[in-house]
Amino acid sequence: MKMLICDDDSMTFRALEFQFKKDGFEILKAVNGREAQKILAENSDIDVFLTDIYMPLMNGLELVTYVRKTLQRDIPIVIVSRVNVEDTILHAFELGANEYLTKPFSLEDLSNRVKYLLKND
């Protein structure tokens, strides 16, 4: 299974990478939205996409729209963000996000949610 993680915070990325490598995922890394956009366009075999909202060059909500509208892909998208504003969370779901976790979060909880999404995909 292949996962793209897009987060400009290196500590968050390392924690996510550790957890999901342990879960058996191959990890692709993007540190900004444009990099994630390029990786998504070039890798049609990505099974799940984790993204932050606020990042340089393109934000996570724009990436959700890119995956759903431009690429027309139905992969699970999980947003992990410090943003805990109801309107933003609802907007993320309206755009096509499957899950939204507010930082800080439990890696075990996130792992279980990803497994659930993939099992029911």
C-alpha positions as CSV (number, residue, x, y, z in Angstrom):
1,M,0.0,0.0,0.0
2,K,1.2,3.5,-0.9
3,M,0.5,6.7,1.1
4,L,1.3,10.3,0.3
5,I,1.9,12.5,3.3
6,C,1.9,16.2,2.7
7,D,3.0,18.3,5.7
8,D,5.5,21.1,6.0
9,D,6.2,20.3,9.7
10,S,9.1,17.8,9.8
11,M,8.2,16.6,13.3
12,T,4.7,15.7,12.2
13,F,5.9,14.1,9.0
14,R,8.4,11.9,10.9
15,A,5.7,10.7,13.4
16,L,3.3,9.9,10.6
17,E,6.0,8.2,8.6
18,F,7.1,6.1,11.5
19,Q,3.5,5.0,12.3
20,F,2.5,4.2,8.7
21,K,5.8,2.4,7.8
22,K,5.1,0.3,10.9
23,D,1.7,-0.4,9.4
24,G,3.3,-1.6,6.2
25,F,2.8,1.5,3.9
26,E,5.3,2.8,1.4
27,I,5.5,6.5,2.1
28,L,5.8,9.3,-0.4
29,K,6.6,12.8,1.0
30,A,5.6,16.3,0.0
31,V,6.5,19.4,2.0
32,N,4.2,21.8,0.1
33,G,1.1,21.7,-1.9
34,R,2.7,22.0,-5.4
35,E,5.0,19.1,-4.6
36,A,2.0,17.0,-3.5
37,Q,0.1,18.0,-6.7
38,K,3.0,16.7,-8.8
39,I,3.3,13.4,-6.9
40,L,-0.4,12.8,-7.2
41,A,-0.4,13.5,-10.9
42,E,2.6,11.1,-11.5
43,N,1.5,8.3,-9.2
44,S,-1.9,6.8,-9.9
45,D,-1.2,3.9,-7.5
46,I,-1.4,6.0,-4.3
47,D,-3.9,4.3,-1.9
48,V,-4.4,7.0,0.6
49,F,-3.5,10.7,0.9
50,L,-2.8,12.6,4.2
51,T,-2.5,16.3,4.1
52,D,-2.3,19.4,6.4
53,I,-4.4,22.4,5.4
54,Y,-2.0,25.3,5.7
55,M,1.2,24.8,3.7
56,P,3.3,26.8,1.2
57,L,2.3,27.2,-2.4
58,M,-1.1,25.3,-2.3
59,N,-3.2,24.5,0.7
60,G,-4.8,21.1,1.7
61,L,-8.3,22.2,0.7
62,E,-7.0,23.0,-2.8
63,L,-5.4,19.6,-2.9
64,V,-8.6,17.9,-2.0
65,T,-10.3,19.7,-4.9
66,Y,-7.4,18.8,-7.2
67,V,-7.7,15.1,-6.4
68,R,-11.5,15.0,-6.6
69,K,-12.2,17.3,-9.6
70,T,-9.0,17.4,-11.7
71,L,-7.7,13.9,-11.2
72,Q,-11.2,12.5,-10.5
73,R,-9.7,10.0,-8.1
74,D,-11.7,8.4,-5.3
75,I,-8.8,7.6,-2.9
76,P,-9.3,8.2,0.8
77,I,-8.2,11.7,1.9
78,V,-7.4,12.4,5.5
79,I,-6.8,16.0,6.7
80,V,-4.6,16.4,9.8
81,S,-4.5,20.1,10.9
82,R,-4.3,22.5,13.8
83,V,-7.3,24.3,12.3
84,N,-10.3,23.4,14.5
85,V,-12.9,25.8,13.0
86,E,-16.2,24.2,12.2
87,D,-16.7,26.0,8.9
88,T,-13.3,24.8,7.7
89,I,-13.9,21.2,8.8
90,L,-17.3,21.2,7.1
91,H,-15.8,22.8,3.9
92,A,-13.2,20.0,3.8
93,F,-15.8,17.3,3.9
94,E,-17.9,19.2,1.2
95,L,-14.8,19.2,-1.0
96,G,-14.4,15.5,-0.6
97,A,-12.2,14.8,2.4
98,N,-13.0,11.5,4.1
99,E,-11.6,12.2,7.6
100,Y,-10.4,15.3,9.5
101,L,-8.3,15.1,12.7
102,T,-7.2,18.1,14.7
103,K,-3.6,18.2,15.9
104,P,-2.5,17.0,18.3
105,F,-4.0,13.6,17.6
106,S,-3.3,10.0,18.6
107,L,-1.2,8.1,16.0
108,E,-3.1,5.0,16.9
109,D,-6.5,6.6,16.3
110,L,-5.3,8.0,13.0
111,S,-3.9,4.6,12.0
112,N,-7.2,2.9,12.9
113,R,-9.2,5.5,10.9
114,V,-7.0,5.0,7.8
115,K,-7.4,1.2,8.1
116,Y,-11.1,1.6,8.3
117,L,-11.2,3.9,5.3
118,L,-9.2,1.4,3.2
119,K,-11.2,-1.6,4.3
120,N,-14.5,0.2,3.3
121,D,-13.1,1.8,0.1
